[in-house]
Amino acid sequence: MLNDYILDYNLMAQYDIQYLKDANILPLFDDKLYRYVGICSQSDESLLSAESLLIKKIYVTKEEILFYLSDFEIRLKLYGLAKECYSNQINSQESMNNFIRVLLEHALQKRSSDVHIETTKDALVIRFRIDGRLKQFFKFELKLYLMLSSVIKLKCNLDITQKRKPLDGRFSLILSEKNIDFRVSTMPTMCGESIVLRLLESIKDKQSLSQLGFSKEQLTTIDNTLRQNNGLVLVTGPTGSGKTTTLYGMLKSMDANSKKIVTIEDPIEYELKNIQQIAVNQDLDVSFELILKNILRQDPDVIMIGEIRDKVSLKIALQAALTGHLVLSTLHTNDSIETLSRLFDLEAKPFIVASTLKTIISQRLVMRKCVCETGCEMCNYTAFDGRVSLSEIFSVDSEISSMISKQSSSNEILEYIKSKGFVSIYDDAKNKIKENITVAEEVYRVLGVIDE
Ligand SMILES: [Zn+2]
């Protein structure tokens, strides 16, 4: 695999890049004897016959070749700056600052959520997490690591001599005319350190509800729910299933001019216009519980609670929903029916749940197929671009409400909603495979077996 090699971009720059792309050929590096070249079954090898050096062919995939030729100017620049860092002693810190800027700007443009900087026995590897998956973008000589690690720690005001303890910090940079915050974690490893930078604001989450993958019918249901003046709306799913993005999408669709919308978040992930966002801050004794207990005095219309995590937060959420507020929150459960039992596990009273609960949205995220089908520059030659939600919406009607207060079994409730044409998350998945939005392997990975 090309990921195994440290590529020489100066060597590639000696060729016409478009020609390399058309011929599916990637010159990798030279040693004393050979020029190493990546080729695939679709390569036009006539270019190689003109070489004066001996050629050593390395068989890879076409997608790998095209990926390492994509964003060529940025790659060339980064490799140039890396070279400056280890050869130019006087201005090396400036070169490293430029290196970090170009690297992070690229990560942002690629919609990365995290940048992983890792050391191996003989190299420094840089991977980006995009749409939940890690992909290696760059590999440099190991000697770049010490300086990179030091400059990142300097930016966070951390002790640059400390390499044997985990550290964490933050810094911000103006990238693409926006102030971007980075959360940094460093961890000592066998070959050096693993440094992870989380981009606290990324482009991808600026989506509106209609872009998240809900069907037309589901969007209508959500819209009707959000028009209500009171009640509880829950978005459920495991960590990383896009619950927060859905909540933000709901808040953005509301009229914040005529309503007082308050959020309690830990931490605040994105800034929302005209919405009062409150951050939980344990250091300052501004606990989740303290905010919740005082929130109703803020005269809110809509309250978004980042997560219902215990009996206390559920009690307050239900209380607020019962007294004329629309409460939106998330819960860690697998499906809508399980959510009901979870509420009772947290000691919610059935008659209160029956009179407050309006809607449960249960969701997961799967990778969305790229329009190209086989790999292009936009999807980094992975054939997937972005993610889309799979979901089911459980709406509480008067019949379900009375079943909840009577404490009917999950099976009875399930039978009832099925008779009413309930579209389960599995049905949604099947539709999205049929419509070519995602693939069966993705659904299996995320949902397990498709059954029912
Ligand atoms: Zn593509």
Residues whose N, C-alpha, C, O or C-beta is under 5 A from the ligand:
A	BS01	ZN	C370 C372 G375 C376 C379 A383
